[in-house]
Amino acid sequence: MRLYKFSPFLVIALAVLLVTLSSTNQPNAHAKPLPSLIERSSLQSPPMSSPFTIIARPDNRFFLDPKAAYNSNRGEFMVVWIERTGAGESTIAGRRVSLNGHAIAEDFVIKPEKKDQHNYQIDLVYVPAHDQYWAVYAQENNNGPSDIWVKIINWDGRILSGSSVDIDSDDDDYPDIVYNSLDDRILVVYRHHISSDRDDIIAKYAQAENVVWSNEVEVAGGNNLENETPDAAYNWYRNNYLIAYQKETGSHEDIAGKIVSSDLSSIGSEISITPLGSTPDQDDVKLSAGQDEYLAVWVEQHSTTKAALWGRRISGDGTLHPYIKFAQDDDWRRYLPATAYGDGGRYLTSWRDIEGSNPYNIGGYFLRQGMDNLEGDRFYIEHNQYSQDQPSVACGYLIPCLVAYTDYYPYEVPTEFSIRGRLVGQRYTMLPFVIK
């Protein structure tokens, strides 16, 4: 047996043909992209991609805010999402997705429906030492202050008994969760609202083995400081974290961060990822970790008709690298960035793309580890007359990444929602070819 390198486009073309022939049987089959959008756009198709996967089909429920994680033990993904069931109620559900882009088994309920209970801002991480997923989310009851909850999910979607933990109930939101592989710890960071002019960034961790939580630690806070939307990434090379957040200084919003030790005993000096007090405002930062470095991406708010996407690498010791312009064009708004590391040493960054009053679409870019120049062309992960929103990215190191997102129609007043996904990568596909 010998291995021959085949262009992925031949494989993709055959897969797309099969999907096209069968699309009339799918309740959410998509029509062709709008010609006007294609003519005005410079974005290309993904470098190597699978057919689209319908993870959750529309059935008169509102599916929102998916989050994905990769299971390195079993070679599959899990996607979780919010299901809005009423004016004040929402539940959490999930489903497994295979490496060939197919949804596995049926979806499952993570957080059942409860009257006047709203669950939102979910995040997900895989814990390989225990073959589990940990989900964190904000929960609001009867329109009161929100709490931070954690649930532990077995690899097959089964909720582990006694795993639901309310880790903070003081008016908290925007949780993020990461796994520390060296110490087998789970880190959760979130915003703690104190007053109209003060919001702190809080962190605490649990040992995955016994689910014992540490005391909370203030990462960023102080009077007349509003710190919001935290995100964290783990650096196994140095066994520490970078925690980044949106910092409001006066009338300006900037991006800052701190390097934090694995046991939260050491909080580093604040790093100005963007210049403090600069204009325009910077917000909604997201992080991913490569090999002894991080990538931060964020939104730059120019006006109501223009929002750009920028980023920069940050070395493990906190050294800042040059800015990277992902997308900046007049009459285009880029929001909700998501980024992950994998695909043979690359970061995949995705975001919601809006041109004028047209439907939302999902754009993407690759960046190599250690580089400050984007790789290849900017591309669409999906682009048509439906609207795509709220992307999430999950990657394994030597496999393509899964981009999961909300898909809805019509975009003016949505009535049909689904969760879709697509595998996207830059690596060639190696197929076995038997000669004799």
Secondary structure by P-SEA (a helix, b strand, c coil): cbbbbccaaaaaaaaaaaaaaaccccccccccccaaaaaaccccccccccccccccccccccccbbbbbbbccccbbbbbbbbbcccccccccccccccccccccbbbbcccccccbbbcbbbbbbbccccbbbbbbbbbccccbbbbbbbbbccccccccccccccccccccbbbbbbbccccbbbbbbbbbccccbbbbbbbbbcccccccccccccccccccccccccccccccccbbbbbbbbbcccbbbbbbbbbccccccccccccccccccccccccccccccccbbbbbbbbbccccbbbbbbbbbcccccccccccccccccbbbccccccccccbbbbbbbbbbccccbbbbbbcccccccccccccccccccccccccbbbbbbcccbbbbbbbbbbcccccccbbbbbbbbbbcbbbbbbbbcc
